[in-house]
Structure formats: C-alpha cells, structure tokens
Amino acid sequence: MRGGACHVNAKAAVSSFFEPAEISTLQTSMTEDVTLSPLGRADGSASYANNGYSVIAAVNGPVEVQRRDEIPEESAIDVVLRPAMGVGGVRERHLESVLEKTLRQVILVSAHPRTLIQITLQVIASPDDSKASNGLYQSASNLSLLPTLLQSSILALLSTSLPLTMTLTSTLIAVSWCGELIFDPAARIVEKAASLHVLAFSSLGDLLVGESEGTFDMDIWDQVYAMAEKHCRTLDPGAPAGIADVDMESSKSASLEDSLKDIIEGKAAREYRWKES
C-alpha cells in the first residue's frame, strides 16, 4: 500500500470501490438522524441513526450497586449491548469493553461514589446486504458499529443530569487497497476495504478511541488521524492544519462537534421555553 498523501473527496473515494450505478444507492444511506429522550422511563435516552445503523441508548443512574461491584470513590459503569437479532456474543462483549473504558473518561465518576450508572444500547437496524442471513447484515468487522454506539451513548448521557467531564465525537474511516480514504463508509465499502479505523476525539482535543484493523502503515495512519480530526472537531483557524493535509468536501461543512453543540442548544431552548410564556 502506498504511503504518500492521498488527496481525494468522498465521491471520488466511493467511485473507486464501485461502479457508477451503485454510488447513488450507497450515498443515500449516509445520513444522520438524532432523537433525544425517546424513552419516558429512562433517566436519559437518545436514538441515533447513521450509515445504515440505528441504535437507541438508555441511561439509568446513579442507582444502588451490588456490594461486589461497589467502588469506594467512584461510580461503577455498566454497559449492556443488545444486538438487533439473537443473543449477544464475543463481538458484543468486546464492544461493551471499549465503550465502558471510553465512557468512564467522559462521566464524572467521582461525583457519585458507591453507585452504578447503567448504559443500555439496543441495535435497532443494521445495513442490508445481499449476503445477509435472516434479513440482517452480518458485518465481518466489529468496528463499523462502534461510532454509532459512541454517538448514541454521549447523546443519551447529555439528556440526563449526570455531570460530564467532556463530550466526544467519533467517526469511521475506510482505506482502500490503493490508499484512498473515505469516512462513514457504506457496508459494501467496509467489506472491500484494506483497513478500517474508528477514532473518537474529546471536546478537549484528546484522542479517546483509536481502534484499527486490517493492513496499513504509519503514513496511512497519519492521514486517517488528520481526516478524522477534521471531521470530528471544530479546529481553531489559527492552529496547525494537522499531521496531513487531506482535501475533502466535508472539511467545508460543520464538524460533528458543531452538530453536537447544535443538538444540545436546541434541547436547552426547548426546556427553557416555559420562561418565555
């Protein structure tokens, strides 16, 4: 795989994977749908759909914790992931572990010691595919679902009254065998990609999650990091452009961090609307 700079926009990257007739079908699935507090009985909840995946997250806590799970100076974090069909297995346990470690850095766990904060994520839908069994796409990668889980989790936490130390934004980037990069790849791109990368950045600018699989070198990783940072974060115009200069159409649009701020501002405006009456 070549390691030089890869200047490519999203449309060109998609066309390198598939014939032109397939592009329109794949691009129509690359949309986001967010709903805050869809569940009335949870302390906080959110549904998030993107790239063919749809997840609903519920947060409950702080609640009483069993003695064996009690942490004297912090809250215990319990993440439960339920697949769209069947019973969870090794894949779900691995994703739960990644989510628990990440969300422990986001939640101010010292504010509620000796308690439990439970986060439940239910996968509602997965991308359709001709090779799906029982109508459900069985992705060969564990990473393709992770950004949707992270985004739905942070949105559910923001809908509660739990104190947080930061927020986060996450994205998935696929790298083709010729070194082209595309963010939020569709299911068929994921299947044909040389490598997949999930990166999550905190609102403080720290890299919270860096999960990768496949074949790649450090030059490719540098380009992936730069593209993910542009897509996730609102960078200071006076700051350095990043490790690599990646040219893509999405760099001109709002980042995921901007979108997250807009969602929270809208929620706050609705909750304080009673003051205007």
Disulfide bonds with the S-S distance in Angstrom:
none
